[in-house]
Amino acid sequence: MGSNPSEPWAVIGTFVHAPVYGELEIATDGCLVISGEGVIIAVAPASQADSLLAQHRVDPSSVLRLQVIDMHDRCSDRLPC
């Protein structure tokens, strides 16, 4: 993500998690911090992102902000949703 691949980076957005096979949890507005090795090292609500990013020394240019398009909110009578 950032200029140094060994440094942590982060993703802010909506995440789908399967804690157990067959179950899904949706975390809206979450923040994940990922180590340079690709391991999730911290998870928090996006409202706590600033402090979480500072705590793990994540460069602001290494933060990926994802937007989610929920088609269930945008379906009309003409679309098969």
N, C-alpha and C positions, 0 to 999 in steps of 0.2 A: 504493500500500500504506500508507505512513505518512502523517503529517500534511502533509508537504511532498513533492509529487510530483517535485521535482527531486533529491531525495536518494536514495541507493542503498537497495535492499531485498534480501531474501534468501529463498530457498526451501531447506528441508532435507527430504530424502526420498529416494525411489528414482526414478531417471531412466532413460529409454530413449533411446538415441542411435543414429543411423544414420550412421556415418562414410562409408559408401559405399552406393550404392543396392543394396538386397538384403541388407545386413548389419545386424544389430542388436547393440548392446552394452547391457547392463543394469548400471547403477552403483547398487548398493544403498548406502543411507546416505551420500548425497552432499550437498554444500552448494554452491549457486550464488549468487553475488552479482550483482545486476543494477543497472545505473546507472539514474538517473532518466529517461534517454532510452530505456531498454529494451534496452540492450546488455549481454550477459554479460561481466562484467569479472574474475571470478575463479571457479575451480572447485576444490574440495578435498573430501576425505573429511569426513563429519560430525564425526568425532573431532577435527578441526582447526577446527571452526566458530567457536568462541569467539575464537581469535586472528585468523581471517579476517574475522569481523564487526568486531572492534576495529580491525584494520588499515584497513578501508574505511569506518569510522565509520558502521556500520549501526545504526540505532536498534532496540533489542530489540522494540519494538512493530511494527516493519516486517519481522519474520521470520515467514514462513508455513511451518508444519511439516505436511507431508503424510503421511498414513498410507496404506499400500498394502494392499489386500485381494487376496491371491493365491488365486484360485479353484482353482488346481491343488492346493493344500494342503487344500482344504475340500470336495472332491468326494466324494460317496458313490456307492454302486452305483445309486442311484435317479436321479442327476442326469446328464444328457448333457454331459460336460465334454471 
